Amino acid sequence: MTQLTQHFTREELACKHCGEMRIPLASVERLQRVRNRVGHVLNISSGYRCPEHNNAVSKTGRDGPHTKAAFDVAVHGDEAYHVIQAAQAEEFTGIGVNQKGPLEGRFIHLDDLNDAPGRPRPHVWSYA
């Protein structure tokens, strides 16, 4: 395993389709600081996605946030609240909240993107 930060490996953040991992180290380090703030394990349900994989699993197509610098943290309840607080403190620019349905499907999306057409930053949203 290739350790990127104290608690995150290249393998756990890599694309589940092709095995690549192209998230900038600065974004992984920001995620590590979130983990340090909350003080418990952050289970990453999705990290980097190659354009082909992202197109297959997301409405954002071949150019979505996960093809650049995004993470989905499998978390719910008060832990989700603490992840959101820590992500704001660490200045993640995109925070998506999915806290409906079965507990195992809930997550907080964190991304580290700049302003783009139709994608102002910072931004917080809920998945419908």
Accessible surface in RSA format (square Angstrom, percent):
REM  Atomic radii and reference values for relative SASA: ProtOr
REM  Chains: A
REM  Algorithm: Lee & Richards
REM  Probe-radius: 1.40
REM  Slices: 20
REM RES _ NUM      All-atoms   Total-Side   Main-Chain    Non-polar    All polar
REM                ABS   REL    ABS   REL    ABS   REL    ABS   REL    ABS   REL
RES MET A   1   184.95  95.8 110.59  73.2  74.36 177.0  97.31  82.7  87.64 116.1
RES THR A   2    68.93  49.0  64.70  65.6   4.23  10.1  43.22  58.1  25.71  38.9
RES GLN A   3   104.03  58.2  77.93  57.0  26.10  62.1  47.47 101.0  56.56  42.9
RES LEU A   4    49.45  27.5  28.02  20.0  21.43  53.9  30.46  21.4  18.99  51.1
RES THR A   5    18.02  12.8   5.88   6.0  12.14  28.9  18.02  24.2   0.00   0.0
RES GLN A   6   132.88  74.3 102.46  74.9  30.42  72.4  42.78  91.1  90.10  68.3
RES HIS A   7    65.89  36.0  46.24  32.1  19.65  50.3  34.55  35.6  31.34  36.5
RES PHE A   8     2.26   1.1   2.26   1.4   0.00   0.0   2.26   1.4   0.00   0.0
RES THR A   9    14.36  10.2  14.36  14.6   0.00   0.0  13.07  17.6   1.30   2.0
RES ARG A  10    81.76  34.3  81.76  41.7   0.00   0.0  22.60  30.9  59.16  35.9
RES GLU A  11    74.47  42.8  57.34  43.4  17.13  40.8  42.17  81.6  32.30  26.4
RES GLU A  12    70.54  40.5  49.09  37.1  21.45  51.1  34.87  67.4  35.68  29.1
RES LEU A  13     0.00   0.0   0.00   0.0   0.00   0.0   0.00   0.0   0.00   0.0
RES ALA A  14    13.39  12.3   6.80  10.5   6.59  15.0   6.80   9.6   6.59  17.5
RES CYS A  15     4.85   3.7   0.00   0.0   4.85  11.4   0.01   0.0   4.85   5.2
RES LYS A  16   149.52  72.9 108.80  66.8  40.72  96.9 101.56  91.4  47.96  51.1
RES HIS A  17   117.84  64.4  84.19  58.5  33.65  86.1  51.14  52.7  66.70  77.6
RES CYS A  18    60.82  46.0  23.60  26.3  37.22  87.5  32.99  83.6  27.83  30.0
RES GLY A  19    33.54  41.4   0.00   N/A  33.54  41.4  27.12  74.4   6.42  14.4
RES GLU A  20    63.37  36.4  62.40  47.2   0.97   2.3  27.26  52.7  36.11  29.5
RES MET A  21    31.00  16.1   9.56   6.3  21.43  51.0   9.56   8.1  21.43  28.4
RES ARG A  22   162.19  68.1 140.06  71.4  22.12  52.7  46.79  63.9 115.40  69.9
RES ILE A  23     7.26   4.1   0.00   0.0   7.26  17.5   0.06   0.0   7.21  19.6
RES PRO A  24    70.41  51.3  58.59  53.4  11.81  42.9  70.41  58.1   0.00   0.0
RES LEU A  25    92.96  51.8  83.59  59.8   9.37  23.6  85.06  59.7   7.90  21.3
RES ALA A  26    64.62  59.4  57.43  88.6   7.19  16.4  58.75  82.7   5.87  15.5
RES SER A  27     4.00   3.4   4.00   5.3   0.00   0.0   0.00   0.0   4.00   5.6
RES VAL A  28     0.10   0.1   0.10   0.1   0.00   0.0   0.10   0.1   0.00   0.0
RES GLU A  29    73.46  42.2  72.63  54.9   0.83   2.0  17.96  34.7  55.50  45.3
RES ARG A  30    50.36  21.1  50.36  25.7   0.00   0.0   0.00   0.0  50.36  30.5
RES LEU A  31     0.00   0.0   0.00   0.0   0.00   0.0   0.00   0.0   0.00   0.0
RES GLN A  32    13.99   7.8  13.99  10.2   0.00   0.0  13.99  29.8   0.00   0.0
RES ARG A  33    99.89  41.9  98.78  50.4   1.10   2.6  49.64  67.8  50.25  30.5
RES VAL A  34     0.00   0.0   0.00   0.0   0.00   0.0   0.00   0.0   0.00   0.0
RES ARG A  35    36.88  15.5  36.88  18.8   0.00   0.0   0.33   0.5  36.54  22.1
RES ASN A  36    83.17  57.4  58.91  56.9  24.26  58.4  28.56  68.7  54.61  52.8
RES ARG A  37   139.58  58.6 101.46  51.7  38.12  90.8  32.88  44.9 106.69  64.7
RES VAL A  38    26.39  17.4   1.50   1.4  24.90  60.0   5.88   5.1  20.52  55.6
RES GLY A  39    55.87  68.9   0.00   N/A  55.87  68.9  24.57  67.4  31.30  70.1
RES HIS A  40    53.11  29.0  48.52  33.7   4.59  11.7  49.35  50.9   3.76   4.4
RES VAL A  41    96.57  63.5  86.01  77.9  10.56  25.4  86.77  75.4   9.80  26.6
RES LEU A  42     6.49   3.6   0.52   0.4   5.97  15.0   1.18   0.8   5.31  14.3
RES ASN A  43    91.51  63.1  87.37  84.4   4.14  10.0  20.38  49.0  71.13  68.8
RES ILE A  44    24.30  13.8   0.48   0.4  23.82  57.4   0.68   0.5  23.62  64.1
RES SER A  45    48.31  40.8  34.87  46.5  13.45  31.0  37.95  80.8  10.37  14.5
RES SER A  46    16.73  14.1  14.89  19.9   1.84   4.2  11.59  24.7   5.14   7.2
RES GLY A  47     3.94   4.9   0.00   N/A   3.94   4.9   0.00   0.0   3.94   8.8
RES TYR A  48     8.49   4.0   6.59   3.8   1.90   4.9   0.10   0.1   8.39  10.3
RES ARG A  49    29.94  12.6  29.94  15.3   0.00   0.0   1.62   2.2  28.32  17.2
RES CYS A  50     5.39   4.1   5.39   6.0   0.00   0.0   4.28  10.9   1.11   1.2
RES PRO A  51    43.70  31.8  43.70  39.8   0.00   0.0  43.70  36.1   0.00   0.0
RES GLU A  52    89.15  51.2  80.68  61.0   8.47  20.2  45.16  87.3  44.00  35.9
RES HIS A  53    37.21  20.3  35.45  24.6   1.76   4.5  22.19  22.9  15.02  17.5
RES ASN A  54     0.42   0.3   0.42   0.4   0.00   0.0   0.00   0.0   0.42   0.4
RES ASN A  55    81.67  56.3  66.01  63.8  15.67  37.7   0.29   0.7  81.39  78.7
RES ALA A  56    83.74  77.0  42.42  65.5  41.31  94.0  52.28  73.6  31.45  83.3
RES VAL A  57    84.02  55.3  46.15  41.8  37.87  91.3  54.51  47.4  29.51  80.1
RES SER A  58    30.40  25.7  13.80  18.4  16.60  38.2  12.46  26.5  17.93  25.1
RES LYS A  59   218.09 106.4 175.48 107.7  42.61 101.5 128.07 115.3  90.01  95.9
RES THR A  60    66.90  47.6  43.03  43.6  23.88  56.9  51.04  68.6  15.87  24.0
RES GLY A  61    17.66  21.8   0.00   N/A  17.66  21.8  17.66  48.5   0.00   0.0
RES ARG A  62   128.51  54.0 117.02  59.6  11.49  27.4  53.43  73.0  75.07  45.5
RES ASP A  63    93.94  65.8  92.18  91.7   1.76   4.2  33.44  78.7  60.50  60.3
RES GLY A  64     0.02   0.0   0.00   N/A   0.02   0.0   0.02   0.1   0.00   0.0
RES PRO A  65    13.99  10.2  13.99  12.8   0.00   0.0  13.99  11.6   0.00   0.0
RES HIS A  66     8.45   4.6   8.41   5.8   0.04   0.1   7.01   7.2   1.45   1.7
RES THR A  67    21.30  15.1   6.39   6.5  14.91  35.5   4.66   6.3  16.64  25.2
RES LYS A  68    74.32  36.3  67.09  41.2   7.23  17.2  71.67  64.5   2.65   2.8
RES ALA A  69     4.93   4.5   4.93   7.6   0.00   0.0   4.93   6.9   0.00   0.0
RES ALA A  70     0.00   0.0   0.00   0.0   0.00   0.0   0.00   0.0   0.00   0.0
RES PHE A  71     0.00   0.0   0.00   0.0   0.00   0.0   0.00   0.0   0.00   0.0
RES ASP A  72    10.73   7.5  10.73  10.7   0.00   0.0   0.20   0.5  10.52  10.5
RES VAL A  73     0.45   0.3   0.45   0.4   0.00   0.0   0.45   0.4   0.00   0.0
RES ALA A  74    39.43  36.3  27.09  41.8  12.34  28.1  27.96  39.4  11.47  30.4
RES VAL A  75     9.44   6.2   3.12   2.8   6.33  15.2   7.77   6.8   1.67   4.5
RES HIS A  76    74.72  40.8  71.08  49.4   3.64   9.3  41.93  43.2  32.79  38.2
RES GLY A  77    45.44  56.0   0.00   N/A  45.44  56.0  38.31 105.1   7.13  16.0
RES ASP A  78   105.26  73.7  93.73  93.3  11.53  27.3  37.51  88.3  67.75  67.6
RES GLU A  79    80.37  46.1  80.35  60.8   0.02   0.0  14.02  27.1  66.34  54.2
RES ALA A  80     3.99   3.7   3.99   6.2   0.00   0.0   3.99   5.6   0.00   0.0
RES TYR A  81   131.60  61.4 129.20  73.5   2.40   6.2  94.47  71.0  37.13  45.8
RES HIS A  82    82.88  45.3  81.19  56.4   1.69   4.3  51.35  52.9  31.54  36.7
RES VAL A  83     0.00   0.0   0.00   0.0   0.00   0.0   0.00   0.0   0.00   0.0
RES ILE A  84    35.83  20.4  35.83  26.7   0.00   0.0  35.83  25.8   0.00   0.0
RES GLN A  85    82.64  46.2  76.03  55.6   6.61  15.7  27.14  57.8  55.50  42.1
RES ALA A  86     5.04   4.6   2.29   3.5   2.75   6.2   5.00   7.0   0.04   0.1
RES ALA A  87     0.00   0.0   0.00   0.0   0.00   0.0   0.00   0.0   0.00   0.0
RES GLN A  88   100.88  56.4  85.45  62.4  15.43  36.7  28.94  61.6  71.94  54.6
RES ALA A  89    52.78  48.5  21.80  33.6  30.97  70.5  34.49  48.6  18.28  48.4
RES GLU A  90    22.81  13.1  18.35  13.9   4.47  10.6   2.20   4.3  20.62  16.8
RES GLU A  91   126.74  72.8 119.10  90.1   7.64  18.2  38.62  74.7  88.12  71.9
RES PHE A  92     8.26   4.1   0.00   0.0   8.26  21.5   0.00   0.0   8.26  23.6
RES THR A  93    33.02  23.5  31.95  32.4   1.07   2.5  32.74  44.0   0.28   0.4
RES GLY A  94     0.00   0.0   0.00   N/A   0.00   0.0   0.00   0.0   0.00   0.0
RES ILE A  95     3.54   2.0   3.54   2.6   0.00   0.0   3.54   2.5   0.00   0.0
RES GLY A  96     0.00   0.0   0.00   N/A   0.00   0.0   0.00   0.0   0.00   0.0
RES VAL A  97    33.14  21.8  32.27  29.2   0.87   2.1  32.27  28.0   0.87   2.4
RES ASN A  98    31.36  21.6  30.60  29.6   0.76   1.8   0.76   1.8  30.60  29.6
RES GLN A  99    47.68  26.7  33.52  24.5  14.16  33.7  31.10  66.2  16.58  12.6
RES LYS A 100   135.25  66.0 123.89  76.0  11.36  27.0  91.57  82.4  43.69  46.5
RES GLY A 101    42.86  52.9   0.00   N/A  42.86  52.9  31.16  85.5  11.69  26.2
RES PRO A 102    92.77  67.6  79.44  72.4  13.33  48.5  91.93  75.9   0.84   5.2
RES LEU A 103    94.25  52.5  87.33  62.5   6.92  17.4  87.37  61.4   6.88  18.5
RES GLU A 104   152.16  87.4 116.07  87.8  36.08  85.9  75.97 146.9  76.19  62.2
RES GLY A 105    41.23  50.8   0.00   N/A  41.23  50.8  32.54  89.3   8.69  19.5
RES ARG A 106    57.84  24.3  55.70  28.4   2.15   5.1   0.00   0.0  57.84  35.1
RES PHE A 107    37.65  18.8  37.65  23.3   0.00   0.0  37.65  22.8   0.00   0.0
RES ILE A 108     0.00   0.0   0.00   0.0   0.00   0.0   0.00   0.0   0.00   0.0
RES HIS A 109     5.78   3.2   5.78   4.0   0.00   0.0   4.09   4.2   1.69   2.0
RES LEU A 110     0.00   0.0   0.00   0.0   0.00   0.0   0.00   0.0   0.00   0.0
RES ASP A 111     0.00   0.0   0.00   0.0   0.00   0.0   0.00   0.0   0.00   0.0
RES ASP A 112    34.14  23.9  16.77  16.7  17.38  41.1   1.26   3.0  32.89  32.8
RES LEU A 113    14.60   8.1  12.01   8.6   2.59   6.5  14.37  10.1   0.23   0.6
RES ASN A 114   128.04  88.3 117.69 113.7  10.35  24.9  28.74  69.2  99.31  96.0
RES ASP A 115   101.61  71.2  77.57  77.2  24.05  56.9  32.92  77.5  68.70  68.5
RES ALA A 116    41.00  37.7  27.46  42.4  13.54  30.8  35.07  49.4   5.93  15.7
RES PRO A 117   140.44 102.4 108.12  98.6  32.33 117.5 120.71  99.7  19.74 122.7
RES GLY A 118    86.70 106.9   0.00   N/A  86.70 106.9  41.95 115.1  44.75 100.2
RES ARG A 119    66.41  27.9  64.43  32.8   1.98   4.7  14.85  20.3  51.56  31.2
RES PRO A 120    80.05  58.3  77.01  70.2   3.04  11.0  79.81  65.9   0.23   1.5
RES ARG A 121    30.51  12.8   9.94   5.1  20.57  49.0   5.87   8.0  24.64  14.9
RES PRO A 122   116.94  85.2  97.57  88.9  19.37  70.4  98.04  80.9  18.90 117.5
RES HIS A 123    74.34  40.6  68.34  47.5   6.00  15.4  45.51  46.9  28.83  33.5
RES VAL A 124    84.18  55.4  61.18  55.4  23.00  55.4  61.18  53.2  23.00  62.4
RES TRP A 125    60.08  24.1  50.30  24.3   9.78  23.0  55.09  29.4   5.00   8.1
RES SER A 126    86.79  73.3  62.30  83.1  24.49  56.4  39.08  83.2  47.70  66.8
RES TYR A 127    73.05  34.1  67.36  38.3   5.69  14.8  61.75  46.4  11.29  13.9
RES ALA A 128   131.42 120.8  71.17 109.8  60.25 137.1  88.05 124.0  43.37 114.9
END  Absolute sums over single chains surface
CHAIN  1 A     6984.3       5372.7       1611.6       3817.7       3166.6
END  Absolute sums over all chains
TOTAL          6984.3       5372.7       1611.6       3817.7       3166.6
